[in-house]
Amino acid sequence: MIAVGQHPHSTALLTVFHKLSDEWGIPVIGEITSNIPRNGLFITQTDTFLSGMDEPTARELRPDLLITLGNSFLTRNLKTFFRQFPATRHWHIQPSVDRLTDSFQSLTTLIPADPLAFFEKLFSDIDYQRFLQGDDDDDSHEYLHRWQSMDQQAAKLVHQQLSGDTTLTDWSAVMTILEQLPYQSILHLANSMPVRYANLCGVHERQQISVFANRGVSGIDGCLSTAVGAALRTDKIVTVCIGDVAFFYDRNALWSAPVPANLRIILLNNDGGHIFRMIDGPSRQPELETYFETPHGYTARNTADDAQLDYLTCDSLSVLASLLPDFFATSPKAKLLEVTTDKINNQKQFIHYKEKLKSIHQP
């Protein structure tokens, strides 16, 4: 199995992964920050289907050899799975040995190599070995198909969760935004819930989106500044999807004069730290709203005016969908779209999703 941590988009690397998975039945697992897209071949819904998995199934899915590359992984369920059910051998591929990445705490071999060169050589060697052995055994794909089957079930569950409901929530907004991102554009995801919602939805391979996230120690510091800096270095449309607390915390990033015209800011404003309603501990505390969520009552209108941004607002899913084509269109000024959602509706939707997760492993 190949598992990809946070990693820049690489068409050449994805091409090799296609061959390894399609021809030799090797599962390739990634998250949205891995730039592993949805395509029906790669495994991208692990955060959904690894939740609550029973031990016998988990042991059957455990790989003999796990090869990882990239930096940290995003979701707890994926990290927990490989820590509780570690592979017999775990190789990590990275160009240098000055820093060790061992997200799953199971590393047996560190291989100092360029990932693309390594996997191209791996495919070549497997191809030659199979040729010598005359091995065309279709059973070699059984392991891949089991992972893909669970991935497809999870994707269906997420689709059912969001389809048919016209309520505007942070999650439904993120899904609508991802579906309309300009071809070959750049997406920056702020920490907290935006990156997690985006990971549940994913981006399709045909969109050719390059995804970045200022993960660091997973705080909200500097998410907007990172996107502004990225927009200064390219002519492509750079979209940052960011929550209100992260946005207002870092709005000094817009002091740049002028803000690059290719920047698109989508602000999900639910008036507080919405993630704390999703975490078991804080969500049960009587101080939740006052000290965890910190409601503020602000909008971004004055900030947009100060930074001379085109400013749009919406509070319905249909309006959001109708605004996005013009929002993403080339213009002489950067744009900010403020999406107003209700934190209670956000919470209800996510709780409903967590309840439906229990059904994914039932016979």
Order of alpha helices (4+ residues) and beta strands (2+ residues): beta-alpha-beta-alpha-alpha-beta-alpha-beta-beta-alpha-alpha-alpha-beta-alpha-beta-alpha-beta-alpha-beta-alpha-alpha-beta-alpha-beta-alpha
